[in-house]
Amino acid sequence: MITTLIARLTGTDKLRTLADTIASQVSDAVWQRVRNRVTSLGANEARGYVRVRAIPVLRERIESGLDSRELTSRASQMLFDFASELVVQSILQRAAAAPSRPAILRRAA
């Protein structure tokens, strides 16, 4: 009850809804970036890898889809954080369902 009230007062409900929309829009693009490697990584390593590879895709989508005057910098950062977490969860679920591949070891010449 109190968390719902705080969410309404701070506007995080709207940000979470917008973050969910953005995450669903960029999920496939992020999957294309990480699909070859993420299935061979451990859970924590995969989480960090996906998060880092999702940053440029999320930034581009958020900046192109929103007028900078619509959100404060704090709200924009919260939106990015919410969307980032949703994308990471989505990709990790997708990776868990995908067949595991051994990592390709490359040797220096």
Backbone as ProteinMPNN parsed JSONL, in Angstrom:
{"seq_chain_A": "MITTLIARLTGTDKLRTLADTIASQVSDAVWQRVRNRVTSLGANEARGYVRVRAIPVLRERIESGLDSRELTSRASQMLFDFASELVVQSILQRAAAAPSRPAILRRAA", "coords_chain_A": {"N_chain_A": [[0.811, -1.173, 0.0], [1.848, 1.331, 0.874], [4.079, 1.461, -0.787], [2.827, 1.568, -3.256], [1.54, 4.017, -3.098], [3.764, 5.748, -2.919], [4.904, 5.202, -5.402], [2.943, 6.241, -7.078], [3.053, 8.948, -6.402], [5.653, 9.653, -7.153], [5.683, 9.044, -9.794], [6.665, 6.684, -10.828], [5.217, 4.511, -11.747], [4.331, 5.144, -14.332], [6.82, 5.406, -15.55], [7.804, 2.798, -15.326], [5.991, 1.426, -16.947], [6.536, 2.613, -19.42], [9.218, 1.845, -19.617], [8.917, -0.903, -19.844], [7.723, -1.079, -22.36], [9.783, -0.016, -23.976], [11.811, -1.882, -23.441], [10.728, -4.216, -24.565], [10.772, -3.466, -27.216], [13.497, -3.257, -27.869], [14.605, -5.67, -27.286], [15.02, -7.799, -29.173], [17.053, -6.727, -30.789], [19.138, -6.506, -28.951], [19.43, -9.197, -28.311], [20.441, -10.172, -30.743], [22.979, -9.089, -30.617], [24.168, -10.456, -28.5], [23.728, -13.208, -28.614], [25.507, -15.215, -29.557], [27.415, -15.536, -27.622], [26.395, -15.41, -25.004], [25.177, -17.767, -24.089], [27.228, -19.39, -23.316], [28.295, -18.4, -21.036], [28.643, -17.921, -17.467], [26.084, -17.304, -14.949], [26.298, -14.743, -13.551], [28.291, -13.504, -15.038], [27.116, -13.483, -17.576], [24.974, -11.792, -17.062], [26.228, -9.29, -16.614], [27.517, -9.016, -19.09], [25.368, -8.883, -20.916], [24.108, -6.586, -19.964], [26.037, -4.579, -20.487], [26.271, -4.764, -23.293], [23.743, -3.996, -24.013], [23.506, -1.322, -23.462], [24.193, 0.723, -25.545], [22.092, 0.29, -27.371], [19.771, 0.691, -25.868], [20.173, 3.37, -25.036], [20.108, 4.726, -27.507], [17.47, 4.171, -28.329], [15.947, 5.323, -26.268], [16.745, 8.013, -26.412], [16.001, 8.659, -29.04], [13.292, 8.275, -28.991], [12.152, 9.925, -27.119], [11.396, 13.245, -26.237], [13.718, 15.477, -24.995], [12.814, 17.328, -23.214], [10.667, 16.215, -21.992], [11.235, 14.57, -19.807], [12.84, 14.722, -16.639], [16.345, 14.738, -15.778], [16.792, 12.877, -13.773], [14.484, 11.27, -13.924], [14.83, 10.295, -16.489], [17.145, 8.764, -16.133], [16.148, 6.873, -14.327], [14.26, 5.642, -15.978], [15.986, 4.503, -17.878], [17.379, 2.703, -16.198], [15.277, 0.994, -15.292], [14.402, -0.072, -17.788], [16.758, -1.289, -18.647], [17.137, -3.317, -16.74], [14.882, -4.888, -17.263], [15.418, -5.706, -19.903], [17.752, -7.215, -19.516], [16.757, -9.306, -17.892], [14.932, -10.458, -19.696], [16.618, -11.304, -21.812], [18.283, -13.114, -20.48], [16.436, -15.078, -19.758], [15.71, -15.939, -22.283], [18.174, -16.924, -23.144], [18.497, -19.038, -21.385], [16.624, -20.786, -22.355], [17.664, -21.377, -24.801], [19.813, -23.626, -26.645], [22.86, -24.643, -25.103], [26.086, -23.484, -25.932], [29.502, -24.31, -26.383], [32.197, -22.151, -25.436], [34.06, -20.361, -27.875], [37.376, -20.683, -28.296], [39.921, -18.52, -28.978], [43.092, -18.223, -30.321], [46.052, -16.337, -30.073], [48.1, -15.279, -32.787]], "CA_chain_A": [[0.0, 0.0, 0.0], [2.711, 2.505, 0.941], [4.904, 1.504, -2.006], [1.946, 2.008, -4.343], [1.356, 5.462, -2.916], [5.021, 6.394, -3.296], [5.039, 5.07, -6.854], [2.037, 7.202, -7.712], [3.531, 10.302, -6.154], [6.897, 9.908, -7.878], [5.497, 8.786, -11.221], [7.411, 5.51, -11.283], [4.322, 3.606, -12.467], [4.391, 5.513, -15.744], [8.164, 5.09, -16.028], [7.908, 1.338, -15.469], [5.218, 1.058, -18.133], [7.332, 3.057, -20.569], [10.411, 0.993, -19.651], [8.487, -2.207, -20.358], [7.535, -0.9, -23.8], [11.111, 0.15, -24.582], [12.524, -3.158, -23.324], [10.205, -5.155, -25.553], [11.171, -2.997, -28.544], [14.932, -3.43, -28.127], [15.03, -7.008, -26.867], [15.546, -8.565, -30.307], [18.33, -6.138, -31.208], [20.143, -6.894, -27.956], [19.653, -10.636, -28.485], [21.329, -10.337, -31.892], [24.332, -8.715, -30.197], [24.747, -11.315, -27.46], [23.301, -14.606, -28.718], [26.593, -16.158, -29.807], [28.303, -15.671, -26.476], [25.736, -15.416, -23.702], [24.831, -19.118, -23.642], [28.409, -20.071, -22.798], [28.77, -17.681, -19.859], [27.974, -18.162, -16.197], [24.94, -16.414, -14.711], [26.708, -13.374, -13.238], [29.043, -12.992, -16.181], [26.133, -13.223, -18.633], [24.206, -10.61, -16.667], [27.05, -8.12, -16.894], [27.756, -8.949, -20.531], [24.134, -8.407, -21.559], [23.89, -5.197, -19.545], [26.968, -3.705, -21.214], [25.944, -4.778, -24.724], [22.428, -3.373, -24.206], [23.57, 0.117, -23.214], [24.022, 1.604, -26.723], [20.773, 0.09, -27.982], [18.8, 1.374, -25.013], [20.392, 4.828, -25.103], [19.611, 5.205, -28.801], [16.018, 4.078, -28.35], [15.391, 6.301, -25.333], [16.997, 9.358, -26.931], [15.248, 8.906, -30.267], [11.858, 8.186, -28.756], [11.659, 10.9, -26.152], [11.842, 14.628, -26.281], [14.495, 15.681, -23.773], [12.067, 18.184, -22.292], [9.593, 15.447, -21.376], [11.673, 13.948, -18.566], [13.995, 15.276, -15.947], [17.489, 13.836, -15.906], [16.581, 11.788, -12.818], [13.469, 10.385, -14.485], [15.446, 9.646, -17.638], [18.037, 7.731, -15.607], [15.292, 5.815, -13.786], [13.717, 4.938, -17.13], [17.066, 3.678, -18.41], [17.632, 1.616, -15.249], [14.157, 0.055, -15.362], [14.439, -0.752, -19.083], [17.954, -2.121, -18.659], [16.876, -4.518, -15.934], [13.911, -5.703, -17.99], [16.104, -6.31, -21.047], [18.656, -8.25, -18.999], [15.928, -10.442, -17.498], [14.387, -11.062, -20.902], [17.684, -11.983, -22.55], [18.732, -14.266, -19.702], [15.408, -16.11, -19.908], [15.845, -16.441, -23.649], [19.417, -17.698, -23.189], [18.272, -20.281, -20.648], [15.835, -21.665, -23.215], [18.467, -21.709, -25.988], [20.808, -24.671, -26.39], [24.143, -24.121, -24.662], [27.213, -23.673, -26.85], [30.787, -24.089, -25.737], [32.871, -20.916, -25.86], [35.079, -20.512, -28.908], [38.667, -20.177, -27.819], [40.755, -17.99, -30.068], [44.503, -18.12, -29.91], [46.821, -15.304, -30.765], [49.015, -15.833, -33.786]], "C_chain_A": [[0.87, 1.259, 0.0], [3.572, 2.601, -0.313], [4.087, 1.944, -3.209], [1.728, 3.515, -4.282], [2.61, 6.223, -3.332], [5.22, 6.334, -4.811], [4.14, 6.056, -7.585], [2.542, 8.632, -7.573], [4.785, 10.628, -6.971], [6.769, 9.639, -9.375], [6.211, 7.545, -11.729], [6.519, 4.499, -11.985], [4.391, 3.874, -13.967], [5.759, 5.171, -16.333], [8.339, 3.591, -16.233], [7.141, 0.843, -16.696], [5.977, 1.428, -19.4], [8.584, 2.198, -20.723], [10.071, -0.385, -20.205], [8.301, -2.151, -21.87], [8.888, -0.81, -24.518], [11.874, -1.165, -24.556], [12.027, -4.164, -24.346], [10.609, -4.753, -26.976], [12.633, -3.298, -28.863], [15.437, -4.835, -27.832], [15.642, -7.817, -28.013], [16.902, -8.032, -30.777], [19.45, -6.509, -30.237], [20.452, -8.381, -28.089], [20.599, -10.891, -29.66], [22.772, -10.014, -31.527], [24.978, -9.755, -29.288], [24.531, -12.809, -27.671], [24.437, -15.599, -28.893], [27.441, -16.423, -28.573], [27.593, -15.931, -25.162], [25.425, -16.829, -23.198], [26.021, -19.873, -23.071], [28.965, -19.423, -21.535], [28.02, -18.136, -18.606], [26.906, -17.099, -15.96], [25.364, -14.96, -14.463], [27.454, -12.73, -14.394], [28.097, -12.636, -17.329], [25.326, -11.97, -18.33], [24.977, -9.331, -16.98], [27.287, -7.916, -18.373], [26.531, -8.381, -21.253], [23.9, -6.942, -21.217], [24.768, -4.236, -20.352], [26.62, -3.636, -22.701], [24.599, -4.113, -25.02], [22.477, -1.853, -24.094], [23.405, 0.955, -24.478], [22.646, 1.484, -27.374], [19.708, 0.82, -27.177], [18.948, 2.887, -25.091], [19.819, 5.396, -26.404], [18.09, 5.226, -28.825], [15.384, 5.142, -27.443], [15.57, 7.717, -25.874], [16.192, 9.656, -28.185], [13.743, 8.945, -30.028], [11.292, 9.227, -27.827], [12.217, 12.281, -26.425], [12.54, 14.898, -24.955], [13.76, 16.559, -22.749], [10.982, 17.417, -21.551], [9.969, 14.898, -20.008], [12.823, 14.721, -17.935], [15.155, 14.297, -16.1], [17.362, 12.652, -14.952], [15.573, 10.779, -13.365], [14.023, 9.628, -15.687], [16.38, 8.521, -17.197], [17.246, 6.569, -15.018], [14.696, 4.982, -14.907], [14.764, 4.005, -17.727], [17.328, 2.478, -17.501], [16.534, 0.553, -15.294], [14.214, -0.761, -16.66], [15.629, -1.704, -19.164], [17.722, -3.421, -17.899], [15.896, -5.447, -16.642], [14.546, -6.405, -19.189], [17.009, -7.442, -20.576], [17.857, -9.488, -18.605], [15.393, -11.192, -18.715], [15.44, -11.87, -21.658], [18.165, -13.211, -21.793], [17.713, -15.4, -19.746], [15.495, -16.752, -21.284], [17.083, -17.321, -23.785], [19.256, -19.034, -22.47], [17.491, -21.282, -21.488], [16.617, -22.112, -24.45], [19.447, -22.828, -25.646], [22.161, -24.044, -26.054], [25.23, -24.447, -25.682], [28.505, -23.495, -26.079], [31.425, -22.802, -26.284], [33.929, -21.237, -26.911], [36.367, -19.885, -28.382], [39.481, -19.735, -29.018], [42.157, -17.81, -29.538], [45.174, -17.039, -30.736], [47.802, -15.963, -31.717], [50.453, -15.772, -33.335]], "O_chain_A": [[0.641, 2.162, -0.804], [3.776, 3.692, -0.845], [4.607, 2.626, -4.093], [1.733, 4.194, -5.308], [2.519, 7.235, -4.027], [5.655, 7.309, -5.423], [4.537, 6.636, -8.596], [2.466, 9.424, -8.512], [4.953, 11.759, -7.427], [7.67, 9.98, -10.141], [6.351, 7.367, -12.939], [7.026, 3.689, -12.762], [4.496, 2.947, -14.77], [5.855, 4.707, -17.469], [8.955, 3.164, -17.21], [7.6, -0.058, -17.398], [6.047, 0.638, -20.342], [8.968, 1.86, -21.843], [10.856, -0.965, -20.954], [8.683, -3.083, -22.579], [9.099, -1.457, -25.544], [12.517, -1.528, -25.542], [12.826, -4.893, -24.935], [10.768, -5.614, -27.841], [12.968, -3.566, -30.016], [16.595, -5.144, -28.112], [16.68, -8.453, -27.83], [17.792, -8.809, -31.123], [20.574, -6.791, -30.654], [21.611, -8.783, -27.99], [21.474, -11.751, -29.565], [23.694, -10.613, -32.08], [26.198, -9.919, -29.301], [25.122, -13.609, -26.945], [24.335, -16.729, -28.417], [28.119, -17.448, -28.5], [28.138, -16.608, -24.29], [25.414, -17.057, -21.988], [25.842, -20.895, -22.408], [29.997, -19.855, -21.021], [26.911, -18.666, -18.683], [26.835, -16.11, -16.69], [24.84, -14.047, -15.102], [27.266, -11.55, -14.688], [28.266, -11.603, -17.976], [25.029, -11.18, -19.227], [24.42, -8.394, -17.552], [27.263, -6.787, -18.863], [26.658, -7.499, -22.103], [23.535, -6.149, -22.085], [24.295, -3.208, -20.838], [26.67, -2.562, -23.299], [24.344, -3.712, -26.155], [21.578, -1.17, -24.583], [22.545, 1.836, -24.497], [22.101, 2.471, -27.869], [18.845, 1.49, -27.744], [17.954, 3.605, -25.199], [19.131, 6.416, -26.398], [17.488, 6.193, -29.291], [14.4, 5.779, -27.819], [14.648, 8.53, -25.802], [15.745, 10.786, -28.378], [13.008, 9.58, -30.784], [10.075, 9.398, -27.752], [13.379, 12.44, -26.799], [12.0, 14.576, -23.897], [14.065, 16.52, -21.558], [10.432, 17.923, -20.574], [9.109, 14.774, -19.137], [13.663, 15.296, -18.628], [14.957, 13.153, -16.509], [17.779, 11.542, -15.284], [15.791, 9.571, -13.276], [13.716, 8.451, -15.878], [16.406, 7.454, -17.809], [17.626, 5.41, -15.186], [14.63, 3.757, -14.807], [14.467, 2.853, -18.045], [17.482, 1.357, -17.986], [16.823, -0.643, -15.33], [14.089, -1.985, -16.637], [15.507, -2.807, -19.697], [18.078, -4.499, -18.376], [16.069, -6.666, -16.619], [14.245, -7.568, -19.46], [17.025, -8.514, -21.18], [18.243, -10.605, -18.95], [15.405, -12.423, -18.748], [15.175, -12.992, -22.09], [18.429, -14.247, -22.404], [18.097, -16.569, -19.769], [15.366, -17.968, -21.422], [17.046, -18.347, -24.464], [19.815, -20.044, -22.897], [17.675, -22.491, -21.347], [16.271, -23.115, -25.076], [19.863, -22.965, -24.495], [22.555, -23.041, -26.648], [25.28, -25.551, -26.224], [28.598, -22.624, -25.214], [31.214, -22.426, -27.437], [34.605, -22.263, -26.835], [36.413, -18.696, -28.067], [39.696, -20.503, -29.957], [42.366, -17.304, -28.435], [44.9, -16.861, -31.923], [48.272, -17.074, -31.473], [51.348, -16.2, -34.064]]}, "name": "protein", "num_of_chains": 1, "seq": "MITTLIARLTGTDKLRTLADTIASQVSDAVWQRVRNRVTSLGANEARGYVRVRAIPVLRERIESGLDSRELTSRASQMLFDFASELVVQSILQRAAAAPSRPAILRRAA"}
